[in-house]
Amino acid sequence: MSAQRDTTRPNFVVQPARRVAYEVIAAVREDDAYANLLLPTRIQRAALNTADAALATELTYGTLRMQGFYDRVIAEAAGRPVSAIDPAILDVLRLGAHQLLATRVATHAAVNESVELARQVGSRSATGFTNGVLRAIARVSADEWRERILADAGSGDDALATLYSHPVWVVRAFRQALRQEGREQELEELLAADNAAPRVNMVALPGLGGATDELGDADLYSPTGFVLAGGDPHHLMKESQGRLRVQDEGSQLAALALSRARPIVAGERWLDLCAGPGGKAALLAAEALNGGASLVANEVVPARAQLVRAALAAVPADVPVWEMDGTWVGEDQPEVFDRILLDAPCTGLGALRRRPEARWRKLPKDVAELSDLQSALLHAALGALKPGGILAYVTCSPHVAETRGIVATARKAWGDKIEPLDTAAVLQSLAEHPLDLAGDPGSVQLWPHRHGTDAMFITLLQRTEAQARPLGTIR
């Protein structure tokens, strides 16, 4: 396909919501952009009204979530593999396919605006190609396309990966994680939940956030969270000076599991070891302020450290932000901290609802590389923990190699110097409604399909005292 663009006609003004969605999808492909960070900026820059902002959001996230499925549909409709299609035009086709197969957008609007997008970003021949492919897709119903594509996909995990638009290796990892809980039969429900738009969940920093009753319904499990009933969450964050902020309920529970595992003793020293971008650090800082403790935040990446500082500005407390390599904290600060949060760098497979492009970026080899780092950080963090102190090991991934495997390795290395706390009991004590948990009570795995949260993994560990077994540990 020629790279010469069609300049024979004046540019048609594509509907703003579609243009924004295309620009974000293209940036995700070209620049490894994060849709959840870029989309709000593009919506604001385009001055979209509420309805257009909602459409742009649906088109962007829906297209990215179902990209794998749409690529199979496009390949069949085009009669060629997607690797043979110009990347910019493929983005247009994916966006068009989503409108045709998963929204109520009229067929003529989806096709015509996609053709005009192709005219602006592709070659002269791209418009006819785009028109032909999308009209071929439109001639077949969404249900018929699912049947066709599934017939080619085979059975088992390959079929599930195709139908729910996840890489096969991710489907298998989810199956293994659910099997650990004896809940393997929930796999399809989990995959479907990954493709559903999440609610806008917010946190009111305790002691700082003010009343939220008129803003939405309280969370089922987090005592500091609520589901926003409507309106612009970013405006609310700005208006409240960051004391009300967007934060998944699972992330809140991960921080609160540490801060509320036992009563705070004034003078305690806390550490958030991998604090970027700062949401959990802000919640911990508010908790520390209310209990008379002090918090230090650490983030090795300078740009993310700046985000941490910005998040902490909402809390009227002096919270130093270090930029050190966390794997050295045990040697640099041995047995210093009473509580440590280790929200370890991970694949992010637990947040695919919010970061749908992550499913296409991550590879199995990433798990091995990250697990080495996770083990090193956990070892270092345990070294920085006082005897009797509590550490929360957290990942936004349910992959067993990043969760239970890391904890098991640490327990083997540290022996009786650490003990698991009853993490399940701690979380149940926070929640107004019972949490449906399964498996070893020393670790908690939250799930989108079961709890409506990101798939956060949380384990509480305690350094042992020499004189006695720590109170509250699993026996």
C-alpha positions as CSV (number, residue, x, y, z in Angstrom):
1,M,0.0,0.0,0.0
2,S,1.4,3.4,-1.0
3,A,2.4,5.8,1.7
4,Q,1.2,8.8,-0.3
5,R,-1.7,10.4,1.5
6,D,-4.9,11.4,-0.2
7,T,-4.9,15.2,-0.6
8,T,-7.4,15.4,-3.4
9,R,-10.2,16.5,-1.1
10,P,-10.4,18.9,1.8
11,N,-10.2,17.1,5.1
12,F,-13.6,16.0,6.4
13,V,-14.1,16.9,10.0
14,V,-14.4,13.6,11.8
15,Q,-16.8,13.5,14.8
16,P,-14.6,14.7,17.7
17,A,-15.2,11.7,20.0
18,R,-14.1,9.3,17.2
19,R,-11.1,11.5,16.4
20,V,-10.0,11.5,20.1
21,A,-10.5,7.7,20.4
22,Y,-8.4,7.1,17.2
23,E,-5.6,9.4,18.4
24,V,-5.3,7.6,21.8
25,I,-5.4,4.1,20.1
26,A,-2.7,5.2,17.7
27,A,-0.6,6.6,20.5
28,V,-0.9,3.4,22.4
29,R,0.5,1.5,19.4
30,E,3.1,4.0,18.3
31,D,4.4,5.4,21.6
32,D,3.5,2.8,24.2
33,A,1.2,5.4,25.7
34,Y,-1.1,4.5,28.5
35,A,-4.7,5.0,27.5
36,N,-5.9,5.7,31.1
37,L,-3.4,8.6,31.3
38,L,-3.7,10.0,27.8
39,L,-7.4,9.8,27.2
40,P,-8.5,12.4,29.9
41,T,-5.9,14.8,28.5
42,R,-7.1,14.4,24.9
43,I,-10.8,14.8,26.0
44,Q,-10.0,18.0,27.9
45,R,-7.9,19.3,25.0
46,A,-10.8,18.6,22.5
47,A,-13.3,20.3,24.9
48,L,-15.7,17.3,24.6
49,N,-19.1,17.6,26.2
50,T,-20.2,14.9,28.6
51,A,-21.9,12.7,26.0
52,D,-18.9,12.9,23.6
53,A,-16.5,12.2,26.4
54,A,-18.4,9.1,27.3
55,L,-18.4,8.0,23.6
56,A,-14.7,8.6,23.3
57,T,-14.1,6.6,26.4
58,E,-16.2,3.7,25.3
59,L,-14.7,3.6,21.8
60,T,-11.1,3.8,23.1
61,Y,-11.3,1.2,25.9
62,G,-13.7,-1.1,24.0
63,T,-11.5,-1.2,21.0
64,L,-8.3,-1.9,23.0
65,R,-10.0,-4.6,25.1
66,M,-11.4,-6.6,22.2
67,Q,-8.4,-5.9,19.8
68,G,-7.5,-9.6,19.6
69,F,-11.0,-10.6,18.6
70,Y,-11.4,-7.7,16.1
71,D,-8.1,-8.6,14.5
72,R,-9.4,-12.0,13.6
73,V,-12.6,-10.6,12.2
74,I,-10.7,-8.0,10.2
75,A,-8.3,-10.6,8.8
76,E,-11.2,-12.7,7.6
77,A,-13.1,-9.8,6.1
78,A,-10.0,-8.4,4.5
79,G,-8.7,-11.7,3.2
80,R,-5.2,-11.0,4.5
81,P,-3.4,-11.2,7.9
82,V,-3.5,-8.0,9.9
83,S,0.3,-7.9,9.7
84,A,-0.1,-7.0,6.0
85,I,-2.3,-4.0,6.8
86,D,-0.8,-0.6,7.3
87,P,-0.8,0.0,11.1
88,A,-2.6,3.3,11.0
89,I,-5.4,1.8,8.8
90,L,-5.5,-1.2,11.1
91,D,-6.3,1.1,14.0
92,V,-9.1,2.7,11.9
93,L,-10.5,-0.8,11.2
94,R,-10.3,-1.9,14.8
95,L,-12.2,1.2,15.8
96,G,-14.8,0.7,13.1
97,A,-15.2,-3.0,14.0
98,H,-15.9,-2.1,17.6
99,Q,-18.6,0.3,16.6
100,L,-20.2,-2.2,14.2
101,L,-20.0,-5.3,16.5
102,A,-20.3,-3.9,20.1
103,T,-22.2,-0.5,20.1
104,R,-25.4,1.0,18.9
105,V,-23.7,3.3,16.5
106,A,-25.5,3.3,13.1
107,T,-23.7,1.3,10.4
108,H,-23.5,4.2,8.0
109,A,-22.0,6.4,10.7
110,A,-19.4,3.8,11.7
111,V,-18.4,3.1,8.1
112,N,-18.5,6.6,6.7
113,E,-16.5,8.2,9.5
114,S,-14.0,5.4,9.5
115,V,-13.5,5.9,5.7
116,E,-12.8,9.6,6.3
117,L,-10.4,8.8,9.1
118,A,-8.6,6.5,6.7
119,R,-8.5,9.3,4.1
120,Q,-6.7,11.5,6.7
121,V,-4.2,9.1,8.1
122,G,-3.6,6.7,5.2
123,S,-2.9,6.5,1.5
124,R,-5.3,7.1,-1.5
125,S,-6.1,3.4,-1.7
126,A,-6.9,3.2,2.0
127,T,-10.3,4.6,1.7
128,G,-11.6,2.0,-0.6
129,F,-10.0,-0.8,1.3
130,T,-11.4,0.5,4.6
131,N,-14.9,0.9,3.1
132,G,-14.8,-2.7,1.7
133,V,-13.6,-4.3,4.9
134,L,-16.0,-2.6,7.2
135,R,-19.0,-3.2,4.9
136,A,-18.0,-6.9,4.8
137,I,-17.9,-6.9,8.6
138,A,-21.3,-5.2,8.8
139,R,-23.0,-7.8,6.6
140,V,-22.5,-10.4,9.3
141,S,-24.0,-10.1,12.8
142,A,-21.9,-10.0,15.9
143,D,-23.2,-13.4,17.0
144,E,-22.3,-14.9,13.6
145,W,-18.8,-13.5,13.7
146,R,-18.3,-15.1,17.2
147,E,-19.4,-18.4,15.8
148,R,-17.1,-18.1,12.8
149,I,-14.1,-17.1,14.7
150,L,-14.6,-19.7,17.4
151,A,-14.9,-22.4,14.8
152,D,-11.4,-21.5,13.6
153,A,-10.0,-21.2,17.1
154,G,-10.5,-24.7,18.2
155,S,-11.3,-25.5,21.8
156,G,-10.1,-25.1,25.4
157,D,-8.0,-22.1,26.3
158,D,-7.4,-21.1,22.7
159,A,-11.2,-20.7,22.2
160,L,-11.5,-18.7,25.5
161,A,-8.6,-16.5,24.5
162,T,-10.3,-15.8,21.1
163,L,-13.8,-15.2,22.5
164,Y,-12.7,-12.9,25.4
165,S,-9.8,-11.3,23.6
166,H,-6.9,-12.2,26.0
167,P,-3.6,-13.8,25.1
168,V,-3.6,-17.5,25.6
169,W,-0.8,-17.4,28.2
170,V,-2.9,-14.9,30.3
171,V,-5.9,-17.2,30.2
172,R,-3.8,-20.1,31.4
173,A,-2.3,-17.9,34.2
174,F,-5.7,-16.9,35.3
175,R,-6.9,-20.5,35.3
176,Q,-3.9,-21.5,37.5
177,A,-4.6,-18.7,40.0
178,L,-8.3,-19.7,40.3
179,R,-7.3,-23.3,40.6
180,Q,-5.3,-22.4,43.7
181,E,-8.6,-21.4,45.3
182,G,-10.6,-24.3,44.0
183,R,-12.5,-21.8,41.8
184,E,-11.4,-22.8,38.3
185,Q,-15.0,-22.9,37.1
186,E,-15.0,-19.1,37.4
187,L,-12.6,-18.5,34.6
188,E,-15.1,-17.4,31.9
189,E,-16.7,-15.1,34.4
190,L,-13.3,-13.5,35.2
191,L,-12.5,-13.0,31.5
192,A,-15.9,-11.4,30.8
193,A,-15.4,-9.1,33.8
194,D,-12.0,-8.0,32.3
195,N,-13.9,-6.7,29.3
196,A,-16.6,-4.8,31.2
197,A,-16.2,-1.1,31.8
198,P,-15.3,-0.6,35.5
199,R,-17.1,1.8,37.7
200,V,-15.5,5.1,38.8
201,N,-14.3,4.3,42.3
202,M,-12.9,7.0,44.6
203,V,-11.3,7.4,48.0
204,A,-11.9,10.0,50.6
205,L,-8.7,10.4,52.5
206,P,-9.6,9.6,56.1
207,G,-9.9,12.7,58.3
208,L,-9.4,14.9,55.3
209,G,-11.9,14.0,52.5
210,G,-15.1,15.2,54.1
211,A,-18.7,13.9,53.6
212,T,-19.3,11.9,50.4
213,D,-22.9,10.8,50.9
214,E,-24.2,13.1,48.1
215,L,-21.4,12.0,45.7
216,G,-22.2,8.3,45.4
217,D,-22.7,5.0,47.3
218,A,-20.2,3.8,49.8
219,D,-18.0,0.9,48.8
220,L,-19.0,-2.6,49.8
221,Y,-15.7,-3.3,51.4
222,S,-13.4,-0.3,51.8
223,P,-14.4,2.0,54.6
224,T,-12.8,5.0,52.8
225,G,-14.2,4.5,49.3
226,F,-17.3,5.3,47.3
227,V,-18.6,4.8,43.8
228,L,-19.0,8.1,42.0
229,A,-22.7,8.6,41.0
230,G,-21.9,10.9,38.1
231,G,-19.9,14.0,37.0
232,D,-16.3,14.5,36.3
233,P,-14.0,12.8,38.8
234,H,-11.0,14.9,37.7
235,H,-12.9,18.1,38.5
236,L,-13.8,16.6,41.9
237,M,-10.2,15.8,42.6
238,K,-9.1,19.3,41.7
239,E,-11.9,20.9,43.7
240,S,-11.0,18.9,46.8
241,Q,-7.2,19.5,46.3
242,G,-6.6,15.8,46.0
243,R,-8.4,14.8,49.2
244,L,-11.0,13.0,47.1
245,R,-9.2,11.0,44.4
246,V,-9.8,8.2,41.9
247,Q,-8.7,4.9,43.5
248,D,-9.8,1.3,43.0
249,E,-11.4,-0.3,46.0
250,G,-8.8,-3.1,45.9
251,S,-6.0,-0.6,46.1
252,Q,-7.6,1.0,49.1
253,L,-7.9,-2.4,50.8
254,A,-4.3,-3.1,50.2
255,A,-3.1,0.0,52.0
256,L,-5.7,-0.3,54.8
257,A,-4.8,-3.9,55.4
258,L,-1.4,-2.6,56.5
259,S,-2.5,0.5,58.4
260,R,-5.4,-1.2,60.2
261,A,-3.9,-4.7,60.8
262,R,-3.6,-3.6,64.5
263,P,-4.0,-0.3,66.4
264,I,-1.4,2.3,65.5
265,V,1.1,3.3,68.3
266,A,2.1,6.9,68.2
267,G,5.7,7.3,66.9
268,E,5.6,4.3,64.5
269,R,7.7,4.7,61.4
270,W,6.2,3.5,58.1
271,L,7.6,3.0,54.6
272,D,5.9,2.8,51.2
273,L,8.8,1.2,49.4
274,C,7.6,1.4,45.7
275,A,5.2,4.3,46.1
276,G,4.7,5.5,42.5
277,P,2.3,6.9,41.4
278,G,1.3,7.8,44.9
279,G,-2.3,6.8,45.5
280,K,-1.6,4.3,48.2
281,A,1.0,6.6,49.7
282,A,-1.6,9.4,50.1
283,L,-4.0,7.0,51.8
284,L,-1.2,5.7,54.1
285,A,-0.1,9.3,54.9
286,A,-3.6,10.2,56.0
287,E,-3.8,7.0,58.1
288,A,-0.4,7.8,59.7
289,L,-1.3,11.4,60.4
290,N,-4.5,10.3,62.2
291,G,-2.6,7.7,64.3
292,G,0.5,9.7,65.2
293,A,2.8,7.7,62.9
294,S,5.2,9.0,60.3
295,L,5.6,7.8,56.7
296,V,8.4,7.8,54.2
297,A,7.7,7.1,50.6
298,N,10.3,5.8,48.1
299,E,10.2,5.7,44.3
300,V,13.2,4.9,42.3
301,V,12.0,6.5,39.0
302,P,12.3,10.3,39.2
303,A,9.2,11.0,37.1
304,R,7.1,8.7,39.2
305,A,8.6,10.2,42.4
306,Q,7.2,13.6,41.3
307,L,3.8,12.0,41.0
308,V,4.1,10.7,44.5
309,R,5.0,14.2,45.8
310,A,2.0,15.6,44.0
311,A,-0.3,13.0,45.5
312,L,1.1,13.6,49.0
313,A,0.5,17.3,48.7
314,A,-3.1,16.6,49.7
315,V,-2.0,15.5,53.2
316,P,-0.9,18.1,55.7
317,A,2.1,16.1,56.9
318,D,5.8,16.1,56.2
319,V,6.4,12.9,54.1
320,P,9.9,12.6,52.7
321,V,10.1,11.0,49.2
322,W,13.3,9.1,48.6
323,E,14.5,8.0,45.2
324,M,16.6,5.0,46.2
325,D,16.9,1.5,44.7
326,G,14.5,-0.4,46.9
327,T,16.5,-3.6,46.8
328,W,19.1,-1.9,49.1
329,V,16.7,-0.7,51.7
330,G,17.4,-3.6,54.0
331,E,21.1,-2.8,54.1
332,D,20.6,1.0,54.2
333,Q,17.9,1.0,56.8
334,P,18.1,-2.3,58.7
335,E,15.2,-3.0,61.1
336,V,14.0,0.6,61.1
337,F,10.3,0.5,60.1
338,D,7.2,-0.7,62.0
339,R,5.1,-1.1,58.9
340,I,6.2,-1.4,55.2
341,L,4.0,-1.5,52.1
342,L,5.7,-3.3,49.2
343,D,3.4,-2.7,46.2
344,A,5.8,-4.5,44.0
345,P,6.3,-3.8,40.3
346,C,4.3,-6.4,38.4
347,T,2.7,-7.3,35.1
348,G,-0.5,-5.5,36.0
349,L,-2.6,-8.4,34.8
350,G,-5.0,-7.6,37.6
351,A,-6.0,-4.2,36.1
352,L,-6.8,-5.2,32.5
353,R,-10.3,-3.6,32.9
354,R,-8.6,-0.2,33.4
355,R,-5.5,-0.7,31.3
356,P,-6.7,-2.9,28.5
357,E,-3.6,-2.4,26.3
358,A,-1.5,-4.2,29.0
359,R,-2.8,-7.6,27.9
360,W,-1.1,-7.1,24.5
361,R,2.1,-5.6,25.8
362,K,3.1,-8.2,28.4
363,L,4.8,-11.5,27.6
364,P,5.5,-14.6,29.6
365,K,9.2,-13.6,29.9
366,D,8.2,-10.5,31.7
367,V,6.9,-12.6,34.6
368,A,10.3,-14.2,35.1
369,E,12.1,-10.9,35.0
370,L,9.7,-9.2,37.4
371,S,9.6,-12.2,39.8
372,D,13.4,-11.8,40.4
373,L,12.9,-8.1,41.2
374,Q,9.9,-8.9,43.4
375,S,11.8,-11.4,45.4
376,A,14.8,-9.0,45.8
377,L,12.5,-6.2,47.0
378,L,10.6,-8.5,49.4
379,H,13.9,-9.7,50.9
380,A,15.2,-6.1,51.3
381,A,11.9,-4.9,52.8
382,L,11.9,-7.7,55.4
383,G,15.4,-6.6,56.3
384,A,14.2,-3.1,56.9
385,L,11.3,-4.2,59.1
386,K,11.7,-4.1,62.9
387,P,11.1,-7.3,64.8
388,G,7.4,-7.4,65.5
389,G,6.8,-5.1,62.5
390,I,4.3,-5.8,59.7
391,L,4.8,-5.9,56.0
392,A,2.2,-5.9,53.3
393,Y,3.3,-7.6,50.1
394,V,0.9,-6.5,47.3
395,T,0.7,-6.9,43.5
396,C,-1.9,-5.9,41.0
397,S,-1.6,-9.3,39.4
398,P,-3.0,-12.7,40.2
399,H,-0.2,-14.6,38.4
400,V,0.9,-17.3,40.9
401,A,4.6,-16.6,40.0
402,E,4.2,-13.0,41.2
403,T,2.0,-13.7,44.2
404,R,2.0,-16.9,46.2
405,G,5.3,-18.1,44.6
406,I,7.1,-15.0,45.8
407,V,5.7,-15.3,49.3
408,A,6.6,-19.0,49.5
409,T,10.2,-18.2,48.4
410,A,10.5,-15.5,51.1
411,R,9.1,-17.8,53.8
412,K,11.5,-20.6,52.9
413,A,14.5,-18.2,53.0
414,W,13.5,-16.4,56.2
415,G,12.2,-19.5,58.1
416,D,10.8,-18.8,61.5
417,K,12.0,-15.2,61.4
418,I,8.7,-14.2,59.6
419,E,5.2,-15.4,60.1
420,P,2.1,-14.8,58.0
421,L,-0.8,-12.9,59.6
422,D,-4.4,-13.8,59.0
423,T,-4.8,-11.4,56.1
424,A,-8.3,-12.6,55.3
425,A,-9.4,-11.8,58.8
426,V,-7.9,-8.4,58.7
427,L,-9.7,-7.6,55.4
428,Q,-13.0,-9.0,56.7
429,S,-12.7,-6.7,59.7
430,L,-12.5,-3.7,57.4
431,A,-15.5,-4.6,55.3
432,E,-19.1,-3.8,56.1
433,H,-20.2,-6.7,53.8
434,P,-18.6,-10.1,53.9
435,L,-15.8,-10.7,51.4
436,D,-16.1,-14.0,49.4
437,L,-12.5,-15.3,49.9
438,A,-11.0,-18.6,49.2
439,G,-7.7,-20.4,49.8
440,D,-5.0,-19.9,52.4
441,P,-6.1,-17.1,54.8
442,G,-2.6,-15.9,55.0
443,S,-3.0,-14.4,51.5
444,V,-6.0,-12.7,49.9
445,Q,-6.7,-12.6,46.2
446,L,-9.3,-10.1,45.1
447,W,-11.1,-10.5,41.8
448,P,-13.0,-8.3,39.3
449,H,-15.8,-10.8,38.8
450,R,-16.2,-11.7,42.5
451,H,-15.5,-8.4,44.3
452,G,-15.8,-5.7,41.6
453,T,-12.2,-4.7,42.3
454,D,-8.9,-5.0,40.4
455,A,-7.3,-8.4,41.0
456,M,-5.1,-7.3,43.9
457,F,-3.1,-9.8,45.8
458,I,-2.3,-9.0,49.5
459,T,-0.3,-10.9,52.1
460,L,0.6,-9.6,55.5
461,L,3.9,-10.9,57.0
462,Q,5.3,-10.1,60.5
463,R,8.9,-10.2,61.7
464,T,9.0,-12.5,64.8
465,E,10.1,-11.5,68.2
466,A,12.7,-13.7,69.8
467,Q,10.7,-14.2,73.0
468,A,7.3,-15.4,71.7
469,R,5.3,-16.2,68.7
470,P,3.6,-13.1,67.3
471,L,0.0,-12.7,68.4
472,G,-2.5,-13.2,65.6
473,T,-0.4,-15.3,63.2
474,I,-1.7,-18.4,61.5
475,R,-1.0,-21.5,63.4
